[in-house]
Amino acid sequence: MNPLNMRELLADWDKRGLLHHVKKEVSPEYELGAVVRAMKGEQPVLFENVQGYSVPMAAGLGGNRKFMADSIGVDETELIPKMVDAIVNPLPTKLVPTGPVHENVVLPPFDLDDFFPIPTFHAEDCGAYYVSGVLVVKDPEGKKRYTSIRRMKFIGGNKTNIVITSPELNRQFAHFEERGEPMEIAVMFGVVPAVVLASQVSTHLFHADKLDVSGALLGQPLDVVQCKTVDIEVLAEAEIVLEGKILPHERDPEGAFGELGGYYGGNEPQPIVEMTAITYRNNPISQTIFPSSSEERLPMCLVREMTLLSTVRQTVENVKAVHVTMAAAARLHAIIQIDKQTEGDAKQAAMAAFASDKDLKHVVVVDTDVDIFNPEDVEWAIATRCQADLDVFIIPGTKGSPLESSHNLRGVSAKMGIDATYPLSEKEMFRRTSVPVEIDLNDYL
């Protein structure tokens, strides 16, 4: 049975020697984040002594494919099919009267910073941020439930701001703000990677309840409880939940923040959240994600790979695999592997990819003998199978990603497709060299 809550997962990984413990005291201002960044957010780590707090903090839980797959009990190669199946066959959550997350309930007045660490990450960040909280909201009719991850700057007392970027969430908040009403929210901390992964599934494309998708990823329905001060359900076994309301017609000038693309962004007026309750388990474990680390990028990559694979196959059915690279902000670069049948397949696959995802900027299409997860192999294919005058095409003036700084110079982006497949008529010329025996280097050194 897969662990359904974070502390069970940490205990399992600890027993298997996969969890790193940091016993040294670390400051939540820069130092804690520096350790996570040095580990690239790819390895699970538990900070046992965070300066100024009695609560430990976990990070790096879902930062590489091995750990993500392990947390939901599948092989790395099964991640994308498992995600597709979870969206098609979700497992509805089960509402229970109470749960561990309600073992402690704190009502205003309170100061958020008195309870759990709020890290500051980059040199020029304008303050301390919550960055790993899984936001739960309902649509204006109160029928559909959505989750996503939103950064929230601590303002002081029981208030934060919140960055709303998705069109769906913007529409929901606009509905309430037009009526002068606050929008109820809950923010969950201390959850398993499956919940974070499901939160990145596109509401617009799949219209899925992402907590139900989380249950399907984990193989069983998840228990939820009714919040204490807002009409929202949250995971009964989350470590910590902040309940609150986004206030209408109030904004906080955010200041600078180190964005996903590796540059400072932010500095826009953001809505303000007033927290109405803090609930948490006994002996809670807080959680963070270093911004732009692998732990932030991988769920975005996996969801985009799942979408790309299904949409590009509608045009070029012989697509074998796709890879959205984490280095390119988890959205700007894609590698597509095809079993090329006719000339034109590669360019068609690249165009289909651009049509399916506005954020994509560069797409490389390769043959089945190229490892799309190996950057050197992809570079080799471009170097030896591509002639720029024949195999590169550029589409100017298209939509792009607002997270990409050069796009923001003009408000549009150019797309570049690269056909790094060999001509079908010259297959013999492009046979790769190989060695006919396999060895274990440890036997020789």
C-alpha positions as CSV (number, residue, x, y, z in Angstrom):
1,M,0.0,0.0,0.0
2,N,1.3,3.4,-0.9
3,P,1.8,5.9,1.9
4,L,-1.1,8.3,1.9
5,N,0.4,11.0,4.1
6,M,3.8,12.7,4.2
7,R,5.0,11.4,7.5
8,E,4.3,7.8,6.5
9,L,6.2,8.5,3.3
10,L,9.2,10.0,5.1
11,A,9.2,7.1,7.5
12,D,9.3,4.6,4.6
13,W,12.1,6.4,2.9
14,D,14.0,6.8,6.1
15,K,13.8,3.0,6.8
16,R,15.2,2.4,3.3
17,G,18.0,4.9,3.7
18,L,16.6,7.4,1.2
19,L,15.9,10.3,3.5
20,H,18.6,12.8,4.4
21,H,18.5,14.3,7.9
22,V,19.9,17.8,8.6
23,K,20.5,17.9,12.3
24,K,22.5,21.2,12.3
25,E,20.6,24.3,13.1
26,V,19.7,26.2,9.9
27,S,18.2,29.7,9.4
28,P,15.0,29.9,7.4
29,E,16.5,33.1,5.9
30,Y,18.5,31.9,2.9
31,E,20.4,29.0,4.6
32,L,17.7,26.4,4.6
33,G,17.0,27.2,0.9
34,A,20.7,27.1,0.1
35,V,20.9,23.5,1.3
36,V,17.9,22.5,-0.8
37,R,19.2,24.3,-3.8
38,A,22.6,22.6,-3.5
39,M,20.7,19.3,-3.6
40,K,18.7,20.6,-6.6
41,G,15.5,19.7,-4.9
42,E,16.1,16.2,-6.1
43,Q,16.6,14.4,-2.8
44,P,14.2,14.2,0.2
45,V,15.6,16.0,3.2
46,L,14.3,16.7,6.7
47,F,15.6,19.8,8.5
48,E,15.3,18.8,12.2
49,N,16.4,22.1,13.7
50,V,15.1,25.3,12.0
51,Q,16.3,28.4,13.9
52,G,13.5,30.0,15.9
53,Y,11.0,27.1,15.5
54,S,10.3,23.8,17.2
55,V,8.8,22.3,14.0
56,P,10.9,20.4,11.4
57,M,10.7,21.1,7.7
58,A,10.8,18.7,4.8
59,A,11.8,19.4,1.2
60,G,12.8,17.7,-2.0
61,L,10.1,15.0,-1.9
62,G,9.1,14.9,-5.6
63,G,12.1,16.3,-7.3
64,N,13.2,13.4,-9.5
65,R,11.3,10.7,-11.5
66,K,12.7,7.9,-9.3
67,F,11.3,9.4,-6.1
68,M,8.0,10.6,-7.7
69,A,7.4,7.1,-9.1
70,D,8.4,5.4,-5.9
71,S,5.9,7.5,-3.9
72,I,3.0,6.2,-6.0
73,G,4.3,2.6,-6.3
74,V,5.2,2.5,-10.0
75,D,8.3,2.3,-12.2
76,E,9.6,5.5,-13.7
77,T,8.5,4.3,-17.2
78,E,4.9,3.9,-15.9
79,L,4.5,7.5,-14.6
80,I,2.8,9.0,-17.7
81,P,0.4,6.0,-18.3
82,K,-0.4,6.1,-14.5
83,M,-1.3,9.8,-14.7
84,V,-3.5,9.3,-17.8
85,D,-5.3,6.4,-16.0
86,A,-5.8,8.6,-12.8
87,I,-7.5,11.3,-14.9
88,V,-9.7,8.9,-16.7
89,N,-10.5,6.8,-13.6
90,P,-10.4,9.2,-10.6
91,L,-11.2,7.9,-7.1
92,P,-13.6,10.3,-5.3
93,T,-12.5,11.5,-1.8
94,K,-14.3,10.3,1.3
95,L,-15.6,12.9,3.7
96,V,-14.9,11.9,7.3
97,P,-16.1,13.7,10.5
98,T,-12.6,14.5,11.7
99,G,-8.9,13.8,11.1
100,P,-5.4,14.3,12.3
101,V,-5.2,17.8,10.7
102,H,-7.8,19.0,13.2
103,E,-5.9,17.8,16.3
104,N,-4.9,21.4,16.8
105,V,-7.1,24.4,15.9
106,V,-6.0,28.0,16.3
107,L,-8.4,30.9,15.7
108,P,-7.5,34.7,15.4
109,P,-5.8,36.6,16.7
110,F,-2.6,35.0,15.7
111,D,0.7,35.6,13.9
112,L,1.5,33.1,11.2
113,D,5.2,33.4,11.8
114,D,4.8,32.2,15.4
115,F,3.9,28.7,14.2
116,F,5.9,27.4,11.3
117,P,9.0,28.4,9.3
118,I,8.4,30.8,6.4
119,P,11.7,30.7,4.4
120,T,13.3,33.5,2.4
121,F,15.1,32.1,-0.6
122,H,16.9,34.5,-2.9
123,A,19.1,37.5,-2.2
124,E,16.7,40.1,-3.7
125,D,13.4,38.4,-2.7
126,C,11.1,41.0,-1.1
127,G,10.3,38.8,1.9
128,A,9.5,35.4,3.3
129,Y,7.3,33.2,1.2
130,Y,5.0,30.1,1.4
131,V,5.7,28.4,-1.9
132,S,4.6,24.7,-1.4
133,G,1.1,25.2,-0.2
134,V,-1.6,23.3,-2.2
135,L,-4.4,25.8,-2.6
136,V,-8.0,24.4,-2.5
137,V,-10.9,26.4,-3.8
138,K,-14.4,25.8,-5.0
139,D,-16.1,27.4,-8.0
140,P,-18.7,30.1,-7.4
141,E,-21.5,27.6,-7.4
142,G,-19.7,25.6,-4.7
143,K,-19.9,22.4,-6.8
144,K,-16.4,21.9,-8.2
145,R,-13.2,21.7,-6.3
146,Y,-9.8,22.8,-7.6
147,T,-6.2,22.6,-6.4
148,S,-3.1,24.4,-7.4
149,I,0.1,25.7,-5.9
150,R,0.4,29.5,-5.4
151,R,3.2,31.5,-3.8
152,M,2.1,33.7,-0.9
153,K,4.3,36.4,0.7
154,F,4.0,36.8,4.4
155,I,2.8,40.3,5.1
156,G,2.4,40.2,8.9
157,G,0.0,38.9,11.5
158,N,-2.6,36.6,9.9
159,K,-2.2,38.0,6.4
160,T,-0.3,37.1,3.2
161,N,-0.7,38.1,-0.4
162,I,-1.3,35.5,-3.1
163,V,-0.2,35.3,-6.7
164,I,-3.1,34.2,-9.0
165,T,-1.9,33.4,-12.5
166,S,-4.3,30.7,-13.9
167,P,-7.2,32.0,-16.0
168,E,-9.6,29.7,-14.2
169,L,-8.7,31.0,-10.8
170,N,-8.7,34.6,-12.0
171,R,-12.2,34.2,-13.3
172,Q,-13.3,32.7,-10.0
173,F,-11.8,35.5,-7.9
174,A,-13.2,38.1,-10.3
175,H,-16.7,36.7,-9.8
176,F,-16.5,37.3,-6.0
177,E,-14.7,40.6,-6.3
178,E,-17.3,42.0,-8.6
179,R,-19.8,41.4,-5.9
180,G,-17.6,42.8,-3.1
181,E,-17.4,39.3,-1.5
182,P,-14.3,37.5,-0.2
183,M,-13.3,34.2,-1.8
184,E,-12.8,31.3,0.6
185,I,-9.6,29.3,0.3
186,A,-7.6,26.6,2.2
187,V,-3.9,25.9,1.8
188,M,-2.5,22.5,2.6
189,F,1.1,21.9,3.7
190,G,2.8,18.5,4.3
191,V,1.3,16.4,1.6
192,V,2.7,13.5,-0.6
193,P,4.1,14.2,-4.1
194,A,1.0,12.7,-5.8
195,V,-1.1,15.6,-4.4
196,V,1.4,18.1,-5.8
197,L,1.6,16.3,-9.1
198,A,-2.2,16.2,-9.5
199,S,-2.4,19.9,-8.7
200,Q,-0.6,20.7,-11.9
201,V,-3.2,18.9,-14.1
202,S,-4.9,21.5,-16.4
203,T,-8.4,22.3,-15.2
204,H,-9.1,23.8,-18.6
205,L,-8.2,20.6,-20.5
206,F,-9.4,17.9,-18.1
207,H,-12.0,19.4,-15.8
208,A,-10.9,16.9,-13.1
209,D,-11.2,17.1,-9.4
210,K,-7.5,17.0,-8.6
211,L,-7.9,15.4,-5.1
212,D,-9.8,12.6,-6.8
213,V,-6.9,12.3,-9.3
214,S,-4.5,12.1,-6.3
215,G,-6.4,9.2,-4.9
216,A,-6.2,7.3,-8.2
217,L,-2.5,7.9,-8.4
218,L,-2.1,6.5,-4.9
219,G,-4.5,3.6,-5.5
220,Q,-7.1,4.4,-2.9
221,P,-9.6,7.3,-2.1
222,L,-8.3,10.0,0.2
223,D,-10.1,11.1,3.3
224,V,-11.1,14.8,3.5
225,V,-12.5,16.8,6.4
226,Q,-14.6,20.0,6.4
227,C,-12.6,23.1,7.3
228,K,-13.4,24.9,10.6
229,T,-14.0,28.4,9.2
230,V,-14.6,28.1,5.5
231,D,-16.8,25.8,3.3
232,I,-14.0,23.8,1.8
233,E,-12.7,20.2,2.3
234,V,-9.0,19.5,2.9
235,L,-7.0,16.3,3.3
236,A,-7.6,14.8,6.7
237,E,-4.0,13.7,6.9
238,A,-2.3,16.9,5.7
239,E,0.2,18.2,8.2
240,I,-0.9,21.8,8.3
241,V,-3.8,23.8,6.8
242,L,-4.3,27.5,6.6
243,E,-7.9,28.6,6.2
244,G,-8.8,32.0,4.9
245,K,-10.4,34.4,2.5
246,I,-9.0,36.5,-0.4
247,L,-10.2,40.0,0.3
248,P,-12.0,41.9,-2.5
249,H,-10.4,45.2,-3.8
250,E,-7.3,45.0,-1.6
251,R,-3.8,44.6,-3.0
252,D,-0.3,44.3,-1.7
253,P,2.7,45.5,-3.8
254,E,4.6,42.2,-4.0
255,G,8.1,43.3,-4.8
256,A,10.8,41.1,-6.4
257,F,10.8,37.3,-6.2
258,G,13.0,34.7,-7.8
259,E,10.8,33.2,-10.5
260,L,10.7,29.7,-12.1
261,G,12.8,30.9,-15.1
262,G,15.7,31.8,-12.8
263,Y,15.2,35.6,-13.0
264,Y,13.6,38.0,-10.6
265,G,10.0,38.8,-11.4
266,G,7.0,39.7,-9.3
267,N,6.7,43.4,-8.3
268,E,3.0,43.5,-9.1
269,P,0.0,44.3,-6.8
270,Q,-1.4,41.0,-5.6
271,P,-4.6,40.1,-3.7
272,I,-4.5,39.9,0.1
273,V,-5.5,36.8,2.1
274,E,-6.7,37.1,5.6
275,M,-6.3,33.7,7.5
276,T,-9.2,32.7,9.6
277,A,-7.7,29.5,11.2
278,I,-4.6,27.4,11.4
279,T,-5.1,23.6,11.9
280,Y,-2.4,21.1,12.3
281,R,-1.5,17.6,13.4
282,N,0.2,16.9,16.7
283,N,4.0,17.2,16.2
284,P,3.5,18.6,12.7
285,I,6.1,18.6,9.9
286,S,6.2,21.7,7.8
287,Q,7.1,21.6,4.1
288,T,8.7,23.8,1.5
289,I,9.9,23.7,-2.1
290,F,12.8,25.7,-3.3
291,P,11.6,27.9,-6.2
292,S,12.8,26.8,-9.6
293,S,14.3,23.6,-8.2
294,S,13.6,20.2,-9.6
295,E,10.9,19.7,-7.0
296,E,8.9,22.6,-8.5
297,R,9.7,21.8,-12.1
298,L,9.2,18.0,-12.3
299,P,5.4,18.0,-11.7
300,M,5.0,20.7,-14.4
301,C,7.1,18.6,-16.8
302,L,5.3,15.4,-16.2
303,V,1.8,16.9,-16.8
304,R,3.0,18.7,-19.9
305,E,4.6,15.5,-21.2
306,M,1.3,13.7,-20.7
307,T,-0.6,16.3,-22.6
308,L,2.0,16.6,-25.4
309,L,2.1,12.8,-25.9
310,S,-1.7,12.5,-26.3
311,T,-2.1,15.6,-28.5
312,V,0.8,15.2,-30.8
313,R,-0.2,11.6,-31.4
314,Q,-3.5,12.8,-32.8
315,T,-1.5,14.2,-35.7
316,V,1.5,11.9,-35.9
317,E,0.5,8.6,-34.5
318,N,4.0,7.1,-34.5
319,V,5.2,9.3,-31.6
320,K,7.0,7.1,-29.1
321,A,7.8,9.4,-26.3
322,V,8.2,13.1,-25.3
323,H,10.3,14.9,-22.8
324,V,9.8,18.5,-21.5
325,T,13.1,19.5,-20.0
326,M,13.4,21.0,-16.5
327,A,16.2,23.3,-17.4
328,A,14.0,25.3,-19.7
329,A,11.6,26.4,-17.0
330,A,9.7,23.1,-17.3
331,R,7.8,24.4,-20.3
332,L,9.9,26.0,-23.0
333,H,11.8,23.1,-24.6
334,A,10.5,19.7,-25.7
335,I,12.1,16.6,-27.2
336,I,9.9,14.3,-29.3
337,Q,10.9,10.8,-30.3
338,I,9.2,9.3,-33.3
339,D,9.3,6.1,-35.3
340,K,9.6,8.0,-38.6
341,Q,7.6,6.5,-41.4
342,T,7.5,9.3,-44.0
343,E,9.4,12.5,-44.6
344,G,7.6,15.3,-43.0
345,D,6.7,13.4,-39.8
346,A,9.2,15.3,-37.8
347,K,8.2,18.8,-38.8
348,Q,4.5,17.8,-38.4
349,A,5.1,16.5,-34.9
350,A,6.9,19.8,-34.0
351,M,4.0,21.9,-35.3
352,A,1.5,19.8,-33.5
353,A,3.5,20.4,-30.3
354,F,3.5,24.1,-30.7
355,A,-0.2,24.1,-31.4
356,S,-1.0,22.1,-28.2
357,D,1.1,24.3,-25.8
358,K,1.6,28.0,-26.2
359,D,4.5,28.1,-23.8
360,L,6.7,25.8,-25.9
361,K,9.5,27.7,-27.6
362,H,11.9,25.2,-29.1
363,V,11.1,21.6,-30.1
364,V,13.6,18.9,-31.3
365,V,12.3,15.8,-33.0
366,V,14.6,12.7,-33.0
367,D,14.6,9.1,-34.1
368,T,13.9,6.0,-31.8
369,D,17.7,5.4,-31.4
370,V,18.1,8.6,-29.5
371,D,17.7,8.8,-25.7
372,I,15.4,11.9,-25.2
373,F,16.4,12.1,-21.5
374,N,20.1,12.3,-22.3
375,P,21.0,15.9,-23.3
376,E,24.3,14.7,-24.9
377,D,22.4,12.2,-27.1
378,V,20.0,14.9,-28.2
379,E,22.8,17.3,-29.0
380,W,24.6,14.6,-30.9
381,A,21.5,14.0,-33.0
382,I,21.2,17.8,-33.8
383,A,24.9,17.9,-34.6
384,T,25.0,14.9,-37.0
385,R,21.4,14.7,-38.4
386,C,20.4,18.3,-38.9
387,Q,21.1,20.8,-41.7
388,A,19.9,24.2,-40.6
389,D,18.8,25.3,-44.1
390,L,16.6,22.2,-44.5
391,D,15.7,21.0,-41.1
392,V,15.1,24.1,-39.0
393,F,11.9,26.2,-39.2
394,I,10.9,29.4,-37.3
395,I,7.4,30.7,-36.7
396,P,7.6,34.4,-35.6
397,G,5.2,36.5,-33.5
398,T,3.3,33.7,-31.6
399,K,2.0,33.5,-28.1
400,G,4.6,32.5,-25.4
401,S,5.1,32.2,-21.7
402,P,5.0,35.2,-19.4
403,L,7.5,33.4,-17.3
404,E,10.1,33.8,-20.0
405,S,11.9,37.1,-19.9
406,S,12.8,37.5,-23.6
407,H,9.1,36.9,-24.4
408,N,8.2,39.8,-22.2
409,L,10.3,42.2,-24.2
410,R,7.8,42.1,-27.1
411,G,4.8,40.2,-25.7
412,V,5.3,37.6,-28.4
413,S,7.7,34.7,-29.0
414,A,9.3,33.0,-32.0
415,K,9.0,29.2,-32.2
416,M,11.8,27.0,-33.5
417,G,11.4,23.4,-34.7
418,I,14.4,21.3,-35.3
419,D,14.2,18.1,-37.3
420,A,17.0,15.9,-36.0
421,T,15.9,12.7,-37.7
422,Y,17.9,11.1,-40.5
423,P,16.5,10.8,-44.1
424,L,14.6,7.6,-44.6
425,S,16.5,7.0,-47.9
426,E,19.8,7.1,-46.1
427,K,19.3,4.8,-43.2
428,E,22.5,2.8,-43.7
429,M,24.6,6.0,-43.5
430,F,23.1,6.8,-40.1
431,R,23.7,3.4,-38.3
432,R,25.1,4.1,-34.9
433,T,28.2,2.3,-33.7
434,S,27.9,-0.3,-31.0
435,V,30.0,-2.9,-29.0
436,P,28.6,-6.5,-29.0
437,V,29.4,-7.3,-25.4
438,E,28.2,-5.9,-22.1
439,I,30.6,-5.5,-19.1
440,D,30.5,-4.5,-15.5
441,L,33.2,-1.9,-15.0
442,N,33.6,-2.9,-11.4
443,D,35.0,-6.2,-12.6
444,Y,37.9,-4.4,-14.2
445,L,38.9,-1.6,-11.9
